[in-house]
Amino acid sequence: MPGGDGTGPRGMGPGSGRGMGPCGRGARGGYGFGCGYGGRVRGMGMMPRQQTLEDEKADLQQLKENLENDLKQIQKRLEELK
């Protein structure tokens, strides 16, 4: 996330990127290690949690929407450059 200010890519909020930063799946290679959600258990610090099929489905749906949005932005920019 740019500047670590919580705004996410293009100001769309946290969790709206590709998950490649220190809080995303790309950082540790697994699910349940998010910063501020998912992996934290009250009073326990960073603890992995078992991800349900519903959680995985929701995560994948969000990723799909994010990728579609990224593709739209790329297509728009390519049109601007013509």
PDB file of N, CA, C and O in Angstrom:
ATOM      1  N   MET A   1       0.850  -1.170   0.000  1.00  0.00           N
ATOM      2  CA  MET A   1       0.000   0.000   0.000  1.00  0.00           C
ATOM      3  C   MET A   1       0.891   1.226   0.000  1.00  0.00           C
ATOM      4  O   MET A   1       1.834   1.303   0.787  1.00  0.00           O
ATOM      5  N   PRO A   2       0.613   2.175  -0.857  1.00  0.00           N
ATOM      6  CA  PRO A   2       1.480   3.330  -1.003  1.00  0.00           C
ATOM      7  C   PRO A   2       1.620   4.112   0.298  1.00  0.00           C
ATOM      8  O   PRO A   2       0.628   4.540   0.888  1.00  0.00           O
ATOM      9  N   GLY A   3       2.854   4.290   0.733  1.00  0.00           N
ATOM     10  CA  GLY A   3       3.113   5.090   1.929  1.00  0.00           C
ATOM     11  C   GLY A   3       2.638   4.454   3.221  1.00  0.00           C
ATOM     12  O   GLY A   3       2.792   5.061   4.280  1.00  0.00           O
ATOM     13  N   GLY A   4       2.069   3.261   3.183  1.00  0.00           N
ATOM     14  CA  GLY A   4       1.578   2.606   4.396  1.00  0.00           C
ATOM     15  C   GLY A   4       0.474   3.387   5.088  1.00  0.00           C
ATOM     16  O   GLY A   4       0.321   3.292   6.306  1.00  0.00           O
ATOM     17  N   ASP A   5      -0.302   4.162   4.327  1.00  0.00           N
ATOM     18  CA  ASP A   5      -1.307   5.035   4.934  1.00  0.00           C
ATOM     19  C   ASP A   5      -2.705   4.427   4.994  1.00  0.00           C
ATOM     20  O   ASP A   5      -3.646   5.111   5.398  1.00  0.00           O
ATOM     21  N   GLY A   6      -2.868   3.164   4.604  1.00  0.00           N
ATOM     22  CA  GLY A   6      -4.162   2.493   4.718  1.00  0.00           C
ATOM     23  C   GLY A   6      -5.124   2.769   3.586  1.00  0.00           C
ATOM     24  O   GLY A   6      -6.261   2.300   3.615  1.00  0.00           O
ATOM     25  N   THR A   7      -4.686   3.532   2.573  1.00  0.00           N
ATOM     26  CA  THR A   7      -5.614   3.870   1.494  1.00  0.00           C
ATOM     27  C   THR A   7      -5.676   2.803   0.416  1.00  0.00           C
ATOM     28  O   THR A   7      -6.633   2.779  -0.358  1.00  0.00           O
ATOM     29  N   GLY A   8      -4.701   1.933   0.339  1.00  0.00           N
ATOM     30  CA  GLY A   8      -4.687   0.899  -0.688  1.00  0.00           C
ATOM     31  C   GLY A   8      -4.346   1.469  -2.043  1.00  0.00           C
ATOM     32  O   GLY A   8      -4.153   2.677  -2.182  1.00  0.00           O
ATOM     33  N   PRO A   9      -4.269   0.601  -3.059  1.00  0.00           N
ATOM     34  CA  PRO A   9      -3.933   1.082  -4.391  1.00  0.00           C
ATOM     35  C   PRO A   9      -5.005   2.021  -4.944  1.00  0.00           C
ATOM     36  O   PRO A   9      -6.201   1.762  -4.814  1.00  0.00           O
ATOM     37  N   ARG A  10      -4.566   3.094  -5.551  1.00  0.00           N
ATOM     38  CA  ARG A  10      -5.470   4.079  -6.157  1.00  0.00           C
ATOM     39  C   ARG A  10      -6.528   4.590  -5.182  1.00  0.00           C
ATOM     40  O   ARG A  10      -7.611   5.000  -5.600  1.00  0.00           O
ATOM     41  N   GLY A  11      -6.218   4.566  -3.869  1.00  0.00           N
ATOM     42  CA  GLY A  11      -7.149   5.094  -2.876  1.00  0.00           C
ATOM     43  C   GLY A  11      -8.398   4.274  -2.679  1.00  0.00           C
ATOM     44  O   GLY A  11      -9.396   4.793  -2.179  1.00  0.00           O
ATOM     45  N   MET A  12      -8.378   2.994  -3.060  1.00  0.00           N
ATOM     46  CA  MET A  12      -9.578   2.154  -3.010  1.00  0.00           C
ATOM     47  C   MET A  12      -9.748   1.417  -1.685  1.00  0.00           C
ATOM     48  O   MET A  12     -10.687   0.638  -1.527  1.00  0.00           O
ATOM     49  N   GLY A  13      -8.859   1.653  -0.745  1.00  0.00           N
ATOM     50  CA  GLY A  13      -8.992   1.029   0.572  1.00  0.00           C
ATOM     51  C   GLY A  13      -8.135  -0.206   0.716  1.00  0.00           C
ATOM     52  O   GLY A  13      -7.675  -0.772  -0.275  1.00  0.00           O
ATOM     53  N   PRO A  14      -7.916  -0.630   1.966  1.00  0.00           N
ATOM     54  CA  PRO A  14      -7.087  -1.799   2.214  1.00  0.00           C
ATOM     55  C   PRO A  14      -7.727  -3.059   1.650  1.00  0.00           C
ATOM     56  O   PRO A  14      -8.951  -3.183   1.616  1.00  0.00           O
ATOM     57  N   GLY A  15      -6.903  -3.980   1.215  1.00  0.00           N
ATOM     58  CA  GLY A  15      -7.414  -5.235   0.674  1.00  0.00           C
ATOM     59  C   GLY A  15      -7.865  -5.133  -0.765  1.00  0.00           C
ATOM     60  O   GLY A  15      -8.425  -6.086  -1.308  1.00  0.00           O
ATOM     61  N   SER A  16      -7.627  -3.970  -1.405  1.00  0.00           N
ATOM     62  CA  SER A  16      -8.103  -3.811  -2.774  1.00  0.00           C
ATOM     63  C   SER A  16      -7.006  -4.054  -3.807  1.00  0.00           C
ATOM     64  O   SER A  16      -7.233  -3.895  -5.007  1.00  0.00           O
ATOM     65  N   GLY A  17      -5.843  -4.432  -3.352  1.00  0.00           N
ATOM     66  CA  GLY A  17      -4.742  -4.695  -4.280  1.00  0.00           C
ATOM     67  C   GLY A  17      -4.581  -6.168  -4.584  1.00  0.00           C
ATOM     68  O   GLY A  17      -5.516  -6.952  -4.422  1.00  0.00           O
ATOM     69  N   ARG A  18      -3.382  -6.544  -5.030  1.00  0.00           N
ATOM     70  CA  ARG A  18      -3.113  -7.914  -5.430  1.00  0.00           C
ATOM     71  C   ARG A  18      -2.616  -8.772  -4.284  1.00  0.00           C
ATOM     72  O   ARG A  18      -2.315  -9.946  -4.500  1.00  0.00           O
ATOM     73  N   GLY A  19      -2.517  -8.247  -3.085  1.00  0.00           N
ATOM     74  CA  GLY A  19      -2.048  -9.024  -1.943  1.00  0.00           C
ATOM     75  C   GLY A  19      -0.555  -9.265  -1.969  1.00  0.00           C
ATOM     76  O   GLY A  19      -0.086 -10.251  -1.400  1.00  0.00           O
ATOM     77  N   MET A  20       0.209  -8.395  -2.612  1.00  0.00           N
ATOM     78  CA  MET A  20       1.638  -8.593  -2.740  1.00  0.00           C
ATOM     79  C   MET A  20       2.438  -7.874  -1.658  1.00  0.00           C
ATOM     80  O   MET A  20       3.642  -8.101  -1.538  1.00  0.00           O
ATOM     81  N   GLY A  21       1.811  -7.028  -0.884  1.00  0.00           N
ATOM     82  CA  GLY A  21       2.512  -6.281   0.161  1.00  0.00           C
ATOM     83  C   GLY A  21       2.729  -7.119   1.406  1.00  0.00           C
ATOM     84  O   GLY A  21       2.429  -8.313   1.408  1.00  0.00           O
ATOM     85  N   PRO A  22       3.252  -6.505   2.478  1.00  0.00           N
ATOM     86  CA  PRO A  22       3.565  -7.248   3.693  1.00  0.00           C
ATOM     87  C   PRO A  22       2.341  -7.818   4.405  1.00  0.00           C
ATOM     88  O   PRO A  22       2.483  -8.684   5.268  1.00  0.00           O
ATOM     89  N   CYS A  23       1.159  -7.354   4.065  1.00  0.00           N
ATOM     90  CA  CYS A  23      -0.055  -7.857   4.698  1.00  0.00           C
ATOM     91  C   CYS A  23      -0.793  -8.869   3.843  1.00  0.00           C
ATOM     92  O   CYS A  23      -1.758  -9.476   4.306  1.00  0.00           O
ATOM     93  N   GLY A  24      -0.371  -9.061   2.629  1.00  0.00           N
ATOM     94  CA  GLY A  24      -1.091  -9.930   1.709  1.00  0.00           C
ATOM     95  C   GLY A  24      -0.573 -11.348   1.697  1.00  0.00           C
ATOM     96  O   GLY A  24       0.385 -11.683   2.395  1.00  0.00           O
ATOM     97  N   ARG A  25      -1.219 -12.181   0.894  1.00  0.00           N
ATOM     98  CA  ARG A  25      -0.839 -13.583   0.781  1.00  0.00           C
ATOM     99  C   ARG A  25       0.552 -13.739   0.186  1.00  0.00           C
ATOM    100  O   ARG A  25       1.278 -14.670   0.537  1.00  0.00           O
ATOM    101  N   GLY A  26       0.932 -12.827  -0.719  1.00  0.00           N
ATOM    102  CA  GLY A  26       2.224 -12.932  -1.378  1.00  0.00           C
ATOM    103  C   GLY A  26       3.391 -12.807  -0.421  1.00  0.00           C
ATOM    104  O   GLY A  26       4.477 -13.318  -0.699  1.00  0.00           O
ATOM    105  N   ALA A  27       3.186 -12.133   0.706  1.00  0.00           N
ATOM    106  CA  ALA A  27       4.274 -11.888   1.642  1.00  0.00           C
ATOM    107  C   ALA A  27       4.710 -13.156   2.360  1.00  0.00           C
ATOM    108  O   ALA A  27       5.904 -13.359   2.579  1.00  0.00           O
ATOM    109  N   ARG A  28       3.781 -13.994   2.721  1.00  0.00           N
ATOM    110  CA  ARG A  28       4.124 -15.182   3.489  1.00  0.00           C
ATOM    111  C   ARG A  28       3.690 -16.464   2.790  1.00  0.00           C
ATOM    112  O   ARG A  28       3.938 -17.561   3.290  1.00  0.00           O
ATOM    113  N   GLY A  29       3.047 -16.328   1.644  1.00  0.00           N
ATOM    114  CA  GLY A  29       2.711 -17.494   0.843  1.00  0.00           C
ATOM    115  C   GLY A  29       1.555 -18.328   1.348  1.00  0.00           C
ATOM    116  O   GLY A  29       1.372 -19.455   0.888  1.00  0.00           O
ATOM    117  N   GLY A  30       0.763 -17.812   2.283  1.00  0.00           N
ATOM    118  CA  GLY A  30      -0.351 -18.614   2.779  1.00  0.00           C
ATOM    119  C   GLY A  30      -1.520 -17.762   3.194  1.00  0.00           C
ATOM    120  O   GLY A  30      -1.411 -16.540   3.293  1.00  0.00           O
ATOM    121  N   TYR A  31      -2.625 -18.400   3.434  1.00  0.00           N
ATOM    122  CA  TYR A  31      -3.824 -17.692   3.853  1.00  0.00           C
ATOM    123  C   TYR A  31      -3.821 -17.539   5.372  1.00  0.00           C
ATOM    124  O   TYR A  31      -3.151 -18.290   6.080  1.00  0.00           O
ATOM    125  N   GLY A  32      -4.579 -16.557   5.862  1.00  0.00           N
ATOM    126  CA  GLY A  32      -4.737 -16.395   7.296  1.00  0.00           C
ATOM    127  C   GLY A  32      -3.649 -15.584   7.957  1.00  0.00           C
ATOM    128  O   GLY A  32      -3.566 -15.571   9.185  1.00  0.00           O
ATOM    129  N   PHE A  33      -2.804 -14.899   7.189  1.00  0.00           N
ATOM    130  CA  PHE A  33      -1.747 -14.088   7.774  1.00  0.00           C
ATOM    131  C   PHE A  33      -1.938 -12.612   7.468  1.00  0.00           C
ATOM    132  O   PHE A  33      -0.947 -11.895   7.327  1.00  0.00           O
ATOM    133  N   GLY A  34      -3.148 -12.137   7.363  1.00  0.00           N
ATOM    134  CA  GLY A  34      -3.376 -10.738   7.027  1.00  0.00           C
ATOM    135  C   GLY A  34      -2.974  -9.805   8.155  1.00  0.00           C
ATOM    136  O   GLY A  34      -2.920 -10.215   9.314  1.00  0.00           O
ATOM    137  N   CYS A  35      -2.694  -8.567   7.824  1.00  0.00           N
ATOM    138  CA  CYS A  35      -2.385  -7.557   8.833  1.00  0.00           C
ATOM    139  C   CYS A  35      -3.692  -6.940   9.310  1.00  0.00           C
ATOM    140  O   CYS A  35      -4.408  -6.330   8.516  1.00  0.00           O
ATOM    141  N   GLY A  36      -4.006  -7.083  10.551  1.00  0.00           N
ATOM    142  CA  GLY A  36      -5.183  -6.447  11.104  1.00  0.00           C
ATOM    143  C   GLY A  36      -6.463  -7.244  10.952  1.00  0.00           C
ATOM    144  O   GLY A  36      -7.491  -6.849  11.501  1.00  0.00           O
ATOM    145  N   TYR A  37      -6.437  -8.334  10.237  1.00  0.00           N
ATOM    146  CA  TYR A  37      -7.628  -9.176  10.113  1.00  0.00           C
ATOM    147  C   TYR A  37      -7.197 -10.587   9.774  1.00  0.00           C
ATOM    148  O   TYR A  37      -6.063 -10.804   9.349  1.00  0.00           O
ATOM    149  N   GLY A  38      -8.059 -11.519   9.952  1.00  0.00           N
ATOM    150  CA  GLY A  38      -7.781 -12.901   9.556  1.00  0.00           C
ATOM    151  C   GLY A  38      -6.835 -13.621  10.484  1.00  0.00           C
ATOM    152  O   GLY A  38      -7.247 -14.546  11.185  1.00  0.00           O
ATOM    153  N   GLY A  39      -5.589 -13.226  10.507  1.00  0.00           N
ATOM    154  CA  GLY A  39      -4.588 -13.970  11.262  1.00  0.00           C
ATOM    155  C   GLY A  39      -4.462 -13.584  12.709  1.00  0.00           C
ATOM    156  O   GLY A  39      -3.859 -14.327  13.482  1.00  0.00           O
ATOM    157  N   ARG A  40      -5.003 -12.458  13.111  1.00  0.00           N
ATOM    158  CA  ARG A  40      -4.831 -12.018  14.494  1.00  0.00           C
ATOM    159  C   ARG A  40      -5.969 -12.531  15.381  1.00  0.00           C
ATOM    160  O   ARG A  40      -7.150 -12.438  15.047  1.00  0.00           O
ATOM    161  N   VAL A  41      -5.565 -13.061  16.498  1.00  0.00           N
ATOM    162  CA  VAL A  41      -6.519 -13.514  17.500  1.00  0.00           C
ATOM    163  C   VAL A  41      -6.319 -12.632  18.724  1.00  0.00           C
ATOM    164  O   VAL A  41      -5.183 -12.392  19.134  1.00  0.00           O
ATOM    165  N   ARG A  42      -7.397 -12.151  19.306  1.00  0.00           N
ATOM    166  CA  ARG A  42      -7.292 -11.235  20.432  1.00  0.00           C
ATOM    167  C   ARG A  42      -6.348 -11.783  21.503  1.00  0.00           C
ATOM    168  O   ARG A  42      -6.532 -12.885  22.019  1.00  0.00           O
ATOM    169  N   GLY A  43      -5.344 -10.987  21.816  1.00  0.00           N
ATOM    170  CA  GLY A  43      -4.419 -11.350  22.873  1.00  0.00           C
ATOM    171  C   GLY A  43      -3.389 -12.398  22.485  1.00  0.00           C
ATOM    172  O   GLY A  43      -2.569 -12.786  23.317  1.00  0.00           O
ATOM    173  N   MET A  44      -3.408 -12.864  21.246  1.00  0.00           N
ATOM    174  CA  MET A  44      -2.515 -13.938  20.860  1.00  0.00           C
ATOM    175  C   MET A  44      -1.457 -13.505  19.848  1.00  0.00           C
ATOM    176  O   MET A  44      -0.578 -14.304  19.527  1.00  0.00           O
ATOM    177  N   GLY A  45      -1.502 -12.272  19.330  1.00  0.00           N
ATOM    178  CA  GLY A  45      -0.547 -11.849  18.315  1.00  0.00           C
ATOM    179  C   GLY A  45      -0.871 -12.507  16.984  1.00  0.00           C
ATOM    180  O   GLY A  45      -2.032 -12.791  16.689  1.00  0.00           O
ATOM    181  N   MET A  46       0.150 -12.745  16.190  1.00  0.00           N
ATOM    182  CA  MET A  46      -0.063 -13.348  14.870  1.00  0.00           C
ATOM    183  C   MET A  46      -0.216 -14.858  15.004  1.00  0.00           C
ATOM    184  O   MET A  46       0.732 -15.562  15.353  1.00  0.00           O
ATOM    185  N   MET A  47      -1.404 -15.337  14.727  1.00  0.00           N
ATOM    186  CA  MET A  47      -1.684 -16.771  14.794  1.00  0.00           C
ATOM    187  C   MET A  47      -2.419 -17.154  13.519  1.00  0.00           C
ATOM    188  O   MET A  47      -3.425 -16.529  13.184  1.00  0.00           O
ATOM    189  N   PRO A  48      -1.948 -18.155  12.805  1.00  0.00           N
ATOM    190  CA  PRO A  48      -2.691 -18.570  11.605  1.00  0.00           C
ATOM    191  C   PRO A  48      -4.036 -19.168  11.990  1.00  0.00           C
ATOM    192  O   PRO A  48      -4.183 -19.780  13.047  1.00  0.00           O
ATOM    193  N   ARG A  49      -5.012 -18.979  11.111  1.00  0.00           N
ATOM    194  CA  ARG A  49      -6.314 -19.585  11.381  1.00  0.00           C
ATOM    195  C   ARG A  49      -6.673 -20.478  10.205  1.00  0.00           C
ATOM    196  O   ARG A  49      -6.209 -20.265   9.085  1.00  0.00           O
ATOM    197  N   GLN A  50      -7.487 -21.459  10.465  1.00  0.00           N
ATOM    198  CA  GLN A  50      -7.950 -22.360   9.415  1.00  0.00           C
ATOM    199  C   GLN A  50      -8.931 -21.610   8.531  1.00  0.00           C
ATOM    200  O   GLN A  50      -9.895 -21.030   9.033  1.00  0.00           O
ATOM    201  N   GLN A  51      -8.706 -21.611   7.240  1.00  0.00           N
ATOM    202  CA  GLN A  51      -9.602 -20.931   6.329  1.00  0.00           C
ATOM    203  C   GLN A  51     -10.682 -21.900   5.857  1.00  0.00           C
ATOM    204  O   GLN A  51     -10.393 -23.020   5.437  1.00  0.00           O
ATOM    205  N   THR A  52     -11.936 -21.444   5.933  1.00  0.00           N
ATOM    206  CA  THR A  52     -13.042 -22.276   5.474  1.00  0.00           C
ATOM    207  C   THR A  52     -13.175 -22.152   3.961  1.00  0.00           C
ATOM    208  O   THR A  52     -12.605 -21.249   3.349  1.00  0.00           O
ATOM    209  N   LEU A  53     -13.923 -23.058   3.374  1.00  0.00           N
ATOM    210  CA  LEU A  53     -14.183 -22.999   1.937  1.00  0.00           C
ATOM    211  C   LEU A  53     -14.917 -21.713   1.575  1.00  0.00           C
ATOM    212  O   LEU A  53     -14.680 -21.132   0.516  1.00  0.00           O
ATOM    213  N   GLU A  54     -15.807 -21.273   2.458  1.00  0.00           N
ATOM    214  CA  GLU A  54     -16.536 -20.031   2.218  1.00  0.00           C
ATOM    215  C   GLU A  54     -15.584 -18.844   2.217  1.00  0.00           C
ATOM    216  O   GLU A  54     -15.712 -17.941   1.391  1.00  0.00           O
ATOM    217  N   ASP A  55     -14.612 -18.845   3.156  1.00  0.00           N
ATOM    218  CA  ASP A  55     -13.611 -17.775   3.199  1.00  0.00           C
ATOM    219  C   ASP A  55     -12.786 -17.760   1.922  1.00  0.00           C
ATOM    220  O   ASP A  55     -12.542 -16.703   1.340  1.00  0.00           O
ATOM    221  N   GLU A  56     -12.358 -18.941   1.490  1.00  0.00           N
ATOM    222  CA  GLU A  56     -11.547 -19.024   0.280  1.00  0.00           C
ATOM    223  C   GLU A  56     -12.340 -18.543  -0.928  1.00  0.00           C
ATOM    224  O   GLU A  56     -11.812 -17.824  -1.777  1.00  0.00           O
ATOM    225  N   LYS A  57     -13.610 -18.940  -1.006  1.00  0.00           N
ATOM    226  CA  LYS A  57     -14.459 -18.519  -2.113  1.00  0.00           C
ATOM    227  C   LYS A  57     -14.610 -16.994  -2.125  1.00  0.00           C
ATOM    228  O   LYS A  57     -14.521 -16.367  -3.180  1.00  0.00           O
ATOM    229  N   ALA A  58     -14.836 -16.408  -0.961  1.00  0.00           N
ATOM    230  CA  ALA A  58     -14.974 -14.949  -0.867  1.00  0.00           C
ATOM    231  C   ALA A  58     -13.668 -14.259  -1.245  1.00  0.00           C
ATOM    232  O   ALA A  58     -13.681 -13.247  -1.945  1.00  0.00           O
ATOM    233  N   ASP A  59     -12.545 -14.800  -0.787  1.00  0.00           N
ATOM    234  CA  ASP A  59     -11.238 -14.231  -1.127  1.00  0.00           C
ATOM    235  C   ASP A  59     -10.990 -14.283  -2.629  1.00  0.00           C
ATOM    236  O   ASP A  59     -10.523 -13.311  -3.223  1.00  0.00           O
ATOM    237  N   LEU A  60     -11.301 -15.411  -3.232  1.00  0.00           N
ATOM    238  CA  LEU A  60     -11.096 -15.565  -4.671  1.00  0.00           C
ATOM    239  C   LEU A  60     -12.020 -14.651  -5.463  1.00  0.00           C
ATOM    240  O   LEU A  60     -11.617 -14.101  -6.488  1.00  0.00           O
ATOM    241  N   GLN A  61     -13.247 -14.484  -5.002  1.00  0.00           N
ATOM    242  CA  GLN A  61     -14.186 -13.586  -5.670  1.00  0.00           C
ATOM    243  C   GLN A  61     -13.667 -12.156  -5.605  1.00  0.00           C
ATOM    244  O   GLN A  61     -13.731 -11.423  -6.592  1.00  0.00           O
ATOM    245  N   GLN A  62     -13.152 -11.756  -4.438  1.00  0.00           N
ATOM    246  CA  GLN A  62     -12.599 -10.409  -4.289  1.00  0.00           C
ATOM    247  C   GLN A  62     -11.382 -10.227  -5.189  1.00  0.00           C
ATOM    248  O   GLN A  62     -11.228  -9.185  -5.826  1.00  0.00           O
ATOM    249  N   LEU A  63     -10.526 -11.231  -5.243  1.00  0.00           N
ATOM    250  CA  LEU A  63      -9.351 -11.175  -6.113  1.00  0.00           C
ATOM    251  C   LEU A  63      -9.772 -11.036  -7.571  1.00  0.00           C
ATOM    252  O   LEU A  63      -9.189 -10.247  -8.314  1.00  0.00           O
ATOM    253  N   LYS A  64     -10.781 -11.797  -7.984  1.00  0.00           N
ATOM    254  CA  LYS A  64     -11.296 -11.721  -9.349  1.00  0.00           C
ATOM    255  C   LYS A  64     -11.790 -10.309  -9.669  1.00  0.00           C
ATOM    256  O   LYS A  64     -11.486  -9.764 -10.730  1.00  0.00           O
ATOM    257  N   GLU A  65     -12.545  -9.728  -8.751  1.00  0.00           N
ATOM    258  CA  GLU A  65     -13.065  -8.373  -8.955  1.00  0.00           C
ATOM    259  C   GLU A  65     -11.924  -7.368  -9.044  1.00  0.00           C
ATOM    260  O   GLU A  65     -11.956  -6.456  -9.870  1.00  0.00           O
ATOM    261  N   ASN A  66     -10.914  -7.538  -8.189  1.00  0.00           N
ATOM    262  CA  ASN A  66      -9.766  -6.638  -8.213  1.00  0.00           C
ATOM    263  C   ASN A  66      -9.011  -6.741  -9.537  1.00  0.00           C
ATOM    264  O   ASN A  66      -8.614  -5.726 -10.110  1.00  0.00           O
ATOM    265  N   LEU A  67      -8.812  -7.971 -10.021  1.00  0.00           N
ATOM    266  CA  LEU A  67      -8.111  -8.164 -11.278  1.00  0.00           C
ATOM    267  C   LEU A  67      -8.904  -7.594 -12.453  1.00  0.00           C
ATOM    268  O   LEU A  67      -8.330  -7.004 -13.368  1.00  0.00           O
ATOM    269  N   GLU A  68     -10.232  -7.775 -12.423  1.00  0.00           N
ATOM    270  CA  GLU A  68     -11.072  -7.212 -13.478  1.00  0.00           C
ATOM    271  C   GLU A  68     -10.984  -5.692 -13.473  1.00  0.00           C
ATOM    272  O   GLU A  68     -10.934  -5.064 -14.531  1.00  0.00           O
ATOM    273  N   ASN A  69     -10.967  -5.101 -12.277  1.00  0.00           N
ATOM    274  CA  ASN A  69     -10.841  -3.651 -12.161  1.00  0.00           C
ATOM    275  C   ASN A  69      -9.482  -3.185 -12.685  1.00  0.00           C
ATOM    276  O   ASN A  69      -9.393  -2.183 -13.395  1.00  0.00           O
ATOM    277  N   ASP A  70      -8.434  -3.914 -12.333  1.00  0.00           N
ATOM    278  CA  ASP A  70      -7.102  -3.582 -12.839  1.00  0.00           C
ATOM    279  C   ASP A  70      -7.074  -3.643 -14.362  1.00  0.00           C
ATOM    280  O   ASP A  70      -6.512  -2.761 -15.012  1.00  0.00           O
ATOM    281  N   LEU A  71      -7.674  -4.674 -14.928  1.00  0.00           N
ATOM    282  CA  LEU A  71      -7.710  -4.820 -16.384  1.00  0.00           C
ATOM    283  C   LEU A  71      -8.462  -3.648 -17.029  1.00  0.00           C
ATOM    284  O   LEU A  71      -8.031  -3.134 -18.061  1.00  0.00           O
ATOM    285  N   LYS A  72      -9.565  -3.228 -16.436  1.00  0.00           N
ATOM    286  CA  LYS A  72     -10.313  -2.084 -16.953  1.00  0.00           C
ATOM    287  C   LYS A  72      -9.453  -0.822 -16.937  1.00  0.00           C
ATOM    288  O   LYS A  72      -9.465  -0.042 -17.889  1.00  0.00           O
ATOM    289  N   GLN A  73      -8.705  -0.630 -15.843  1.00  0.00           N
ATOM    290  CA  GLN A  73      -7.829   0.536 -15.738  1.00  0.00           C
ATOM    291  C   GLN A  73      -6.734   0.497 -16.801  1.00  0.00           C
ATOM    292  O   GLN A  73      -6.396   1.525 -17.386  1.00  0.00           O
ATOM    293  N   ILE A  74      -6.184  -0.681 -17.047  1.00  0.00           N
ATOM    294  CA  ILE A  74      -5.138  -0.838 -18.070  1.00  0.00           C
ATOM    295  C   ILE A  74      -5.713  -0.544 -19.450  1.00  0.00           C
ATOM    296  O   ILE A  74      -5.102   0.170 -20.246  1.00  0.00           O
ATOM    297  N   GLN A  75      -6.891  -1.099 -19.729  1.00  0.00           N
ATOM    298  CA  GLN A  75      -7.518  -0.871 -21.032  1.00  0.00           C
ATOM    299  C   GLN A  75      -7.834   0.612 -21.236  1.00  0.00           C
ATOM    300  O   GLN A  75      -7.645   1.149 -22.327  1.00  0.00           O
ATOM    301  N   LYS A  76      -8.314   1.261 -20.184  1.00  0.00           N
ATOM    302  CA  LYS A  76      -8.617   2.690 -20.263  1.00  0.00           C
ATOM    303  C   LYS A  76      -7.352   3.483 -20.556  1.00  0.00           C
ATOM    304  O   LYS A  76      -7.358   4.376 -21.404  1.00  0.00           O
ATOM    305  N   ARG A  77      -6.276   3.162 -19.865  1.00  0.00           N
ATOM    306  CA  ARG A  77      -5.020   3.884 -20.072  1.00  0.00           C
ATOM    307  C   ARG A  77      -4.468   3.639 -21.475  1.00  0.00           C
ATOM    308  O   ARG A  77      -3.951   4.562 -22.104  1.00  0.00           O
ATOM    309  N   LEU A  78      -4.572   2.413 -21.968  1.00  0.00           N
ATOM    310  CA  LEU A  78      -4.119   2.121 -23.326  1.00  0.00           C
ATOM    311  C   LEU A  78      -4.908   2.943 -24.358  1.00  0.00           C
ATOM    312  O   LEU A  78      -4.339   3.422 -25.338  1.00  0.00           O
ATOM    313  N   GLU A  79      -6.204   3.101 -24.136  1.00  0.00           N
ATOM    314  CA  GLU A  79      -7.020   3.903 -25.035  1.00  0.00           C
ATOM    315  C   GLU A  79      -6.593   5.365 -24.988  1.00  0.00           C
ATOM    316  O   GLU A  79      -6.570   6.045 -26.014  1.00  0.00           O
ATOM    317  N   GLU A  80      -6.254   5.848 -23.788  1.00  0.00           N
ATOM    318  CA  GLU A  80      -5.798   7.229 -23.644  1.00  0.00           C
ATOM    319  C   GLU A  80      -4.490   7.479 -24.386  1.00  0.00           C
ATOM    320  O   GLU A  80      -4.244   8.582 -24.874  1.00  0.00           O
ATOM    321  N   LEU A  81      -3.660   6.454 -24.467  1.00  0.00           N
ATOM    322  CA  LEU A  81      -2.348   6.589 -25.092  1.00  0.00           C
ATOM    323  C   LEU A  81      -2.378   6.465 -26.615  1.00  0.00           C
ATOM    324  O   LEU A  81      -1.378   6.735 -27.280  1.00  0.00           O
ATOM    325  N   LYS A  82      -3.511   6.063 -27.164  1.00  0.00           N
ATOM    326  CA  LYS A  82      -3.620   5.934 -28.634  1.00  0.00           C
ATOM    327  C   LYS A  82      -3.631   7.277 -29.305  1.00  0.00           C
ATOM    328  O   LYS A  82      -3.716   7.353 -30.531  1.00  0.00           O
TER     329      LYS A  82
END
